[in-house]
């Protein structure tokens, strides 16, 4: 009987010892990795600097808008707009999402929707959306209107950009005449 109790106690001691060793190893690995990969502060994300060409409105104005828009078509724009649909509604009467609703965005002044909280940069921009403005903005939103909160890299492909602009123009109560 005593032998059975001592054997059971010994087995219990092995289990407890194993658990303690696992805890020590896990905590030790955490401490060692903190020493090896020391950071000055808690880092949630790393900023990656990418060199990009600055786009100015003068460069876009020099672009022949009629030739540029001839690269795109509305149906292709509808497909490409799916990238935008996660943040923007395009339906008539559609609600704002993360970004403002884009029905009838053409000829709308930047920051004009009263039920959407725009960044200060877009409120101060005070220009109307047209073919040229949308082309520059969709190419690289961060450099076209500095300080806006749209976290989109842009549409580099001319056909995609022209198609989305045509689709936005088509998704409106009053379309702008094509140049």
PASEBA-1860 file (N, C-alpha, C; in nm, 3 decimals):
! residues 179
1> XXXXXXXX> 0.082/-0.119/0.000/0.000/0.000/0.000/0.087/0.126/0.000 ~ 0.188/0.125/0.087/0.279/0.238/0.095/0.354/0.254/-0.037 ~ 0.391/0.141/-0.095/0.461/0.144/-0.224/0.372/0.207/-0.332 ~ 0.246/0.173/-0.334/0.152/0.227/-0.432/0.135/0.377/-0.413 ~ 0.130/0.423/-0.287/0.117/0.568/-0.261/0.242/0.642/-0.305 ~ 0.359/0.585/-0.275/0.484/0.650/-0.315/0.499/0.654/-0.467 ~ 0.457/0.549/-0.534/0.462/0.547/-0.680/0.369/0.652/-0.739 ~ 0.250/0.666/-0.682/0.155/0.766/-0.731/0.208/0.908/-0.704
9> XXXXXXXX> 0.268/0.926/-0.587/0.327/1.055/-0.553/0.442/1.088/-0.649 ~ 0.522/0.988/-0.681/0.633/1.007/-0.773/0.582/1.045/-0.913 ~ 0.476/0.980/-0.960/0.417/1.012/-1.091/0.361/1.155/-1.090 ~ 0.295/1.192/-0.981/0.241/1.328/-0.967/0.355/1.431/-0.969 ~ 0.465/1.399/-0.903/0.581/1.488/-0.899/0.640/1.505/-1.040 ~ 0.645/1.398/-1.119/0.695/1.406/-1.257/0.606/1.498/-1.342 ~ 0.476/1.490/-1.324/0.383/1.574/-1.399/0.402/1.721/-1.362 ~ 0.409/1.750/-1.234/0.428/1.888/-1.186/0.562/1.941/-1.234
17> XXXXXXXX> 0.666/1.861/-1.226/0.800/1.903/-1.272/0.797/1.932/-1.422 ~ 0.731/1.852/-1.500/0.721/1.874/-1.645/0.651/2.006/-1.675 ~ 0.542/2.033/-1.603/0.468/2.159/-1.623/0.555/2.278/-1.588 ~ 0.627/2.271/-1.476/0.715/2.381/-1.434/0.825/2.402/-1.537 ~ 0.884/2.296/-1.589/0.990/2.309/-1.690/0.935/2.374/-1.817 ~ 0.817/2.336/-1.860/0.756/2.397/-1.980/0.734/2.546/-1.957 ~ 0.684/2.582/-1.840/0.661/2.725/-1.810/0.793/2.801/-1.811 ~ 0.895/2.746/-1.751/1.027/2.811/-1.749/1.082/2.827/-1.891
25> XXXXXXXX> 1.070/2.724/-1.974/1.120/2.730/-2.112/1.044/2.837/-2.191 ~ 0.911/2.840/-2.180/0.831/2.938/-2.255/0.866/3.079/-2.212 ~ 0.871/3.103/-2.081/0.906/3.237/-2.033/1.050/3.273/-2.068 ~ 1.138/3.173/-2.062/1.279/3.198/-2.096/1.296/3.236/-2.242 ~ 1.225/3.167/-2.331/1.233/3.201/-2.474/1.182/3.343/-2.497 ~ 1.073/3.380/-2.428/1.021/3.516/-2.440/1.123/3.619/-2.397 ~ 1.189/3.595/-2.283/1.289/3.690/-2.232/1.410/3.696/-2.325 ~ 1.455/3.581/-2.372/1.571/3.579/-2.463/1.538/3.651/-2.593
33> XXXXXXXX> 1.419/3.629/-2.648/1.383/3.699/-2.773/1.370/3.849/-2.751 ~ 1.324/3.891/-2.631/1.320/4.034/-2.601/1.459/4.095/-2.600 ~ 1.556/4.020/-2.552/1.694/4.068/-2.549/1.752/4.072/-2.690 ~ 1.733/3.965/-2.767/1.790/3.955/-2.902/1.725/4.056/-2.996 ~ 1.592/4.069/-2.992/1.519/4.157/-3.082/1.471/4.281/-3.007 ~ 1.563/4.349/-2.946/1.527/4.464/-2.863/1.476/4.579/-2.949 ~ 1.362/4.637/-2.910/1.307/4.756/-2.975/1.296/4.864/-2.871 ~ 1.302/4.989/-2.917/1.295/5.101/-2.824/1.154/5.123/-2.771
41> XXXXXXXX> 1.055/5.088/-2.851/0.916/5.103/-2.808/0.835/4.993/-2.874 ~ 0.712/4.977/-2.830/0.626/4.877/-2.893/0.597/4.918/-3.035 ~ 0.624/4.828/-3.129/0.604/4.856/-3.270/0.483/4.777/-3.318 ~ 0.382/4.848/-3.367/0.263/4.782/-3.418/0.283/4.747/-3.564 ~ 0.349/4.834/-3.638/0.374/4.811/-3.780/0.503/4.881/-3.818 ~ 0.561/4.838/-3.925/0.683/4.901/-3.975/0.649/4.984/-4.097 ~ 0.699/5.105/-4.102/0.675/5.192/-4.216/0.777/5.159/-4.323 ~ 0.730/5.137/-4.443/0.817/5.107/-4.556/0.818/5.228/-4.646
49> XXXXXXXX> 0.934/5.284/-4.664/0.948/5.401/-4.751/0.961/5.355/-4.895 ~ 0.879/5.410/-4.982/0.883/5.377/-5.123/0.906/5.506/-5.200 ~ 1.003/5.504/-5.288/1.027/5.623/-5.368/0.927/5.626/-5.481 ~ 0.854/5.735/-5.490/0.756/5.752/-5.596/0.777/5.885/-5.663 ~ 0.733/5.893/-5.785/0.742/6.018/-5.859/0.625/6.106/-5.816 ~ 0.655/6.229/-5.780/0.550/6.323/-5.744/0.468/6.357/-5.869 ~ 0.337/6.360/-5.852/0.248/6.394/-5.962/0.192/6.531/-5.935 ~ 0.209/6.620/-6.029/0.154/6.754/-6.011/0.037/6.774/-6.105
57> XXXXXXXX> -0.046/6.871/-6.071/-0.161/6.896/-6.157/-0.116/6.947/-6.294 ~ 0.001/7.009/-6.303/0.051/7.057/-6.432/0.079/6.940/-6.526 ~ 0.131/6.829/-6.471/0.159/6.712/-6.555/0.030/6.652/-6.609 ~ -0.073/6.648/-6.526/-0.199/6.588/-6.569/-0.271/6.676/-6.668 ~ -0.262/6.807/-6.650/-0.330/6.899/-6.743/-0.270/6.885/-6.882 ~ -0.137/6.861/-6.887/-0.072/6.848/-7.017/-0.115/6.720/-7.090 ~ -0.175/6.629/-7.019/-0.224/6.505/-7.078/-0.346/6.534/-7.164 ~ -0.350/6.476/-7.282/-0.467/6.491/-7.368/-0.577/6.402/-7.313
65> XXXXXXXX> -0.675/6.465/-7.247/-0.778/6.390/-7.176/-0.864/6.306/-7.270 ~ -0.890/6.353/-7.390/-0.970/6.275/-7.485/-0.898/6.145/-7.521 ~ -0.769/6.154/-7.549/-0.691/6.033/-7.581/-0.682/5.940/-7.461 ~ -0.664/5.999/-7.344/-0.654/5.920/-7.222/-0.784/5.843/-7.196 ~ -0.897/5.911/-7.203/-1.025/5.846/-7.176/-1.062/5.742/-7.282 ~ -1.007/5.758/-7.403/-1.036/5.659/-7.508/-0.972/5.523/-7.476 ~ -0.879/5.520/-7.380/-0.817/5.394/-7.338/-0.914/5.306/-7.259 ~ -1.013/5.368/-7.194/-1.099/5.295/-7.103/-1.238/5.272/-7.158
73> XXXXXXXX> -1.314/5.192/-7.085/-1.456/5.175/-7.115/-1.531/5.150/-6.984 ~ -1.658/5.180/-6.985/-1.740/5.176/-6.864/-1.746/5.035/-6.804 ~ -1.761/4.932/-6.886/-1.771/4.795/-6.836/-1.642/4.751/-6.765 ~ -1.528/4.788/-6.824/-1.401/4.758/-6.758/-1.391/4.836/-6.627 ~ -1.437/4.959/-6.627/-1.436/5.041/-6.506/-1.521/4.981/-6.396 ~ -1.632/4.921/-6.433/-1.719/4.856/-6.335/-1.645/4.740/-6.267 ~ -1.565/4.666/-6.345/-1.487/4.555/-6.289/-1.376/4.607/-6.199 ~ -1.304/4.710/-6.245/-1.193/4.764/-6.167/-1.245/4.830/-6.040
81> XXXXXXXX> -1.365/4.887/-6.046/-1.423/4.956/-5.930/-1.447/4.861/-5.812 ~ -1.446/4.732/-5.836/-1.465/4.635/-5.727/-1.357/4.653/-5.621 ~ -1.239/4.703/-5.661/-1.133/4.734/-5.563/-1.179/4.846/-5.471 ~ -1.260/4.936/-5.524/-1.305/5.054/-5.449/-1.430/5.024/-5.367 ~ -1.505/4.921/-5.408/-1.636/4.893/-5.348/-1.628/4.853/-5.201 ~ -1.512/4.812/-5.155/-1.499/4.778/-5.014/-1.517/4.903/-4.927 ~ -1.480/5.018/-4.981/-1.486/5.142/-4.902/-1.589/5.242/-4.954 ~ -1.631/5.230/-5.080/-1.720/5.328/-5.141/-1.844/5.262/-5.201
89> XXXXXXXX> -1.958/5.327/-5.183/-2.080/5.286/-5.250/-2.092/5.364/-5.380 ~ -2.141/5.302/-5.485/-2.158/5.368/-5.614/-2.306/5.374/-5.654 ~ -2.393/5.315/-5.575/-2.535/5.310/-5.608/-2.604/5.442/-5.579 ~ -2.706/5.473/-5.659/-2.785/5.593/-5.635/-2.853/5.578/-5.499 ~ -2.836/5.676/-5.416/-2.890/5.670/-5.281/-2.808/5.583/-5.187 ~ -2.691/5.536/-5.234/-2.606/5.451/-5.151/-2.552/5.525/-5.031 ~ -2.527/5.452/-4.927/-2.478/5.510/-4.801/-2.325/5.519/-4.804 ~ -2.274/5.609/-4.722/-2.130/5.619/-4.702/-2.080/5.493/-4.632
97> XXXXXXXX> -1.961/5.452/-4.667/-1.896/5.341/-4.599/-1.774/5.400/-4.529 ~ -1.661/5.333/-4.538/-1.537/5.390/-4.486/-1.507/5.519/-4.562 ~ -1.534/5.517/-4.693/-1.521/5.634/-4.777/-1.659/5.687/-4.814 ~ -1.665/5.806/-4.871/-1.795/5.864/-4.906/-1.861/5.792/-5.024 ~ -1.993/5.803/-5.032/-2.067/5.749/-5.146/-2.024/5.825/-5.271 ~ -2.012/5.755/-5.384/-1.957/5.817/-5.505/-2.060/5.837/-5.616 ~ -2.188/5.813/-5.590/-2.289/5.841/-5.693/-2.286/5.991/-5.720 ~ -2.281/6.029/-5.846/-2.277/6.170/-5.890/-2.157/6.246/-5.833
105> XXXXXXXX> -2.042/6.179/-5.826/-1.922/6.246/-5.775/-1.870/6.350/-5.875 ~ -1.895/6.327/-6.005/-1.846/6.422/-6.106/-1.912/6.557/-6.085 ~ -1.834/6.661/-6.087/-1.871/6.801/-6.066/-1.908/6.831/-5.921 ~ -1.894/6.731/-5.832/-1.916/6.757/-5.690/-1.789/6.820/-5.634 ~ -1.804/6.916/-5.547/-1.689/6.980/-5.484/-1.629/6.881/-5.384 ~ -1.498/6.878/-5.372/-1.434/6.788/-5.276/-1.481/6.821/-5.135 ~ -1.513/6.719/-5.059/-1.558/6.739/-4.921/-1.699/6.791/-4.909 ~ -1.783/6.771/-5.011/-1.915/6.834/-5.014/-2.025/6.756/-4.941
113> XXXXXXXX> -2.015/6.626/-4.931/-2.123/6.551/-4.865/-2.129/6.589/-4.717 ~ -2.245/6.631/-4.672/-2.258/6.677/-4.534/-2.261/6.562/-4.434 ~ -2.299/6.443/-4.478/-2.309/6.331/-4.385/-2.184/6.242/-4.384 ~ -2.071/6.295/-4.431/-1.946/6.221/-4.427/-1.838/6.308/-4.364 ~ -1.755/6.249/-4.280/-1.648/6.324/-4.212/-1.520/6.313/-4.295 ~ -1.496/6.416/-4.376/-1.377/6.420/-4.462/-1.255/6.464/-4.382 ~ -1.138/6.434/-4.437/-1.013/6.485/-4.379/-1.007/6.636/-4.405 ~ -0.930/6.703/-4.324/-0.914/6.847/-4.339/-0.857/6.880/-4.477
121> XXXXXXXX> -0.768/6.796/-4.527/-0.708/6.819/-4.658/-0.813/6.822/-4.769 ~ -0.909/6.730/-4.766/-1.013/6.728/-4.869/-1.111/6.844/-4.852 ~ -1.139/6.881/-4.728/-1.228/6.995/-4.705/-1.164/7.125/-4.757 ~ -1.033/7.138/-4.737/-0.962/7.259/-4.780/-0.930/7.260/-4.929 ~ -0.939/7.148/-4.996/-0.900/7.138/-5.137/-0.989/7.224/-5.226 ~ -1.118/7.226/-5.202/-1.215/7.314/-5.268/-1.210/7.314/-5.421 ~ -1.191/7.199/-5.479/-1.200/7.187/-5.624/-1.312/7.091/-5.657 ~ -1.364/7.101/-5.778/-1.468/7.008/-5.821/-1.404/6.889/-5.891
129> XXXXXXXX> -1.464/6.773/-5.867/-1.415/6.652/-5.932/-1.454/6.654/-6.079 ~ -1.354/6.638/-6.163/-1.374/6.628/-6.307/-1.275/6.524/-6.359 ~ -1.265/6.511/-6.489/-1.176/6.409/-6.546/-1.032/6.427/-6.501 ~ -0.980/6.549/-6.508/-0.841/6.575/-6.474/-0.814/6.553/-6.325 ~ -0.903/6.605/-6.240/-0.884/6.589/-6.096/-0.890/6.442/-6.055 ~ -0.987/6.370/-6.107/-0.997/6.228/-6.073/-0.878/6.149/-6.125 ~ -0.828/6.184/-6.242/-0.711/6.115/-6.296/-0.592/6.132/-6.202 ~ -0.565/6.254/-6.161/-0.454/6.278/-6.069/-0.473/6.211/-5.935
137> XXXXXXXX> -0.593/6.221/-5.882/-0.622/6.164/-5.751/-0.614/6.011/-5.753 ~ -0.671/5.948/-5.855/-0.671/5.803/-5.862/-0.532/5.747/-5.893 ~ -0.448/5.827/-5.956/-0.311/5.782/-5.983/-0.235/5.764/-5.852 ~ -0.241/5.862/-5.765/-0.170/5.856/-5.636/-0.238/5.953/-5.539 ~ -0.341/5.907/-5.467/-0.417/5.995/-5.378/-0.331/6.069/-5.276 ~ -0.230/6.004/-5.222/-0.148/6.065/-5.116/-0.068/6.185/-5.165 ~ -0.026/6.184/-5.292/0.052/6.298/-5.342/-0.036/6.401/-5.411 ~ -0.153/6.362/-5.459/-0.240/6.458/-5.528/-0.301/6.556/-5.428
145> XXXXXXXX> -0.352/6.503/-5.318/-0.405/6.587/-5.211/-0.334/6.542/-5.083 ~ -0.227/6.612/-5.050/-0.146/6.574/-4.934/-0.227/6.588/-4.806 ~ -0.220/6.485/-4.722/-0.289/6.487/-4.594/-0.428/6.427/-4.597 ~ -0.472/6.376/-4.714/-0.603/6.311/-4.715/-0.590/6.175/-4.647 ~ -0.701/6.121/-4.600/-0.695/5.998/-4.522/-0.725/5.872/-4.603 ~ -0.731/5.884/-4.734/-0.758/5.767/-4.817/-0.631/5.681/-4.825 ~ -0.638/5.562/-4.773/-0.521/5.474/-4.770/-0.517/5.381/-4.891 ~ -0.523/5.435/-5.008/-0.522/5.356/-5.132/-0.398/5.393/-5.211
153> XXXXXXXX> -0.326/5.293/-5.261/-0.200/5.317/-5.332/-0.221/5.387/-5.466 ~ -0.337/5.369/-5.528/-0.365/5.431/-5.656/-0.375/5.329/-5.767 ~ -0.423/5.375/-5.881/-0.435/5.292/-6.001/-0.326/5.335/-6.099 ~ -0.224/5.256/-6.112/-0.110/5.291/-6.199/-0.141/5.270/-6.346 ~ -0.224/5.171/-6.376/-0.254/5.138/-6.515/-0.349/5.241/-6.575 ~ -0.308/5.303/-6.688/-0.388/5.408/-6.751/-0.526/5.358/-6.792 ~ -0.533/5.236/-6.846/-0.663/5.184/-6.890/-0.757/5.167/-6.770 ~ -0.705/5.112/-6.660/-0.787/5.095/-6.539/-0.837/5.230/-6.488
161> XXXXXXXX> -0.748/5.326/-6.481/-0.783/5.459/-6.429/-0.885/5.528/-6.519 ~ -0.862/5.524/-6.650/-0.957/5.585/-6.744/-1.093/5.517/-6.736 ~ -1.093/5.385/-6.722/-1.218/5.309/-6.714/-1.297/5.343/-6.588 ~ -1.227/5.355/-6.474/-1.295/5.391/-6.350/-1.353/5.532/-6.359 ~ -1.278/5.624/-6.420/-1.328/5.761/-6.437/-1.454/5.761/-6.524 ~ -1.453/5.685/-6.632/-1.571/5.676/-6.718/-1.689/5.612/-6.643 ~ -1.660/5.512/-6.561/-1.764/5.447/-6.482/-1.824/5.544/-6.379 ~ -1.737/5.622/-6.314/-1.785/5.722/-6.218/-1.870/5.828/-6.289
169> XXXXXXXX> -1.829/5.868/-6.409/-1.906/5.966/-6.485/-2.042/5.908/-6.524 ~ -2.042/5.780/-6.559/-2.166/5.713/-6.599/-2.260/5.693/-6.479 ~ -2.202/5.681/-6.359/-2.280/5.658/-6.237/-2.316/5.792/-6.175 ~ -2.399/5.864/-6.246/-2.430/6.000/-6.205/-2.565/6.041/-6.259 ~ -2.629/6.135/-6.192/-2.753/6.189/-6.243/-2.730/6.269/-6.371 ~ -2.617/6.343/-6.373/-2.581/6.424/-6.489/-2.436/6.394/-6.523 ~ -2.413/6.337/-6.642/-2.277/6.304/-6.683/-2.209/6.427/-6.744 ~ -2.077/6.436/-6.719/-1.998/6.538/-6.785/-1.980/6.497/-6.930
177> XXX> -1.985/6.592/-7.023/-1.959/6.555/-7.163/-1.814/6.514/-7.179 ~ -1.790/6.410/-7.254/-1.655/6.363/-7.278/-1.578/6.464/-7.362 ~ -1.448/6.484/-7.330/-1.368/6.580/-7.410/-1.343/6.529/-7.549
END
